[in-house]
Amino acid sequence: MPSAAPQNVRGHNTSSTSILVTWDEVPASEQRGNIRYYTVTYKETMEGVEVSKRVDSPIRSVELIGLKRYAKYSIRMSAATVKGEGPVSVPITVSTKQGSK
């Protein structure tokens, strides 16, 4: 399993109810095998329930949809090989946009 988390996790609000999350690979020296998938875990910071999404490698982006308007979300990532999931990244916080769309 990887000994490091995906690097440079970024989030960008694409609408009032969605956030696009992108990230860089786990450093090659820390991968410890082929990365099979990434797990994106997110929740609204105030009262949210944690939700996880799995993204198959080599894809390194996912759009989180159906979010609350003008809310802050905490987002973190991990990567997995056939032997299991590695450590989780430091959470980032991204807000959805204000507006009606």
Rosetta blueprint (number, residue, H / E / L):
1 M L
2 P L
3 S L
4 A L
5 A L
6 P L
7 Q E
8 N E
9 V E
10 R E
11 G E
12 H E
13 N E
14 T E
15 S E
16 S L
17 T L
18 S E
19 I E
20 L E
21 V E
22 T E
23 W E
24 D E
25 E L
26 V L
27 P L
28 A H
29 S H
30 E H
31 Q H
32 R L
33 G L
34 N L
35 I L
36 R L
37 Y E
38 Y E
39 T E
40 V E
41 T E
42 Y E
43 K E
44 E E
45 T L
46 M L
47 E L
48 G L
49 V L
50 E L
51 V E
52 S E
53 K E
54 R E
55 V E
56 D E
57 S L
58 P L
59 I L
60 R L
61 S E
62 V E
63 E E
64 L E
65 I L
66 G L
67 L L
68 K L
69 R L
70 Y L
71 A L
72 K E
73 Y E
74 S E
75 I E
76 R E
77 M E
78 S E
79 A E
80 A E
81 T E
82 V L
83 K L
84 G E
85 E E
86 G L
87 P L
88 V L
89 S L
90 V L
91 P L
92 I E
93 T E
94 V E
95 S E
96 T L
97 K L
98 Q L
99 G L
100 S L
101 K L
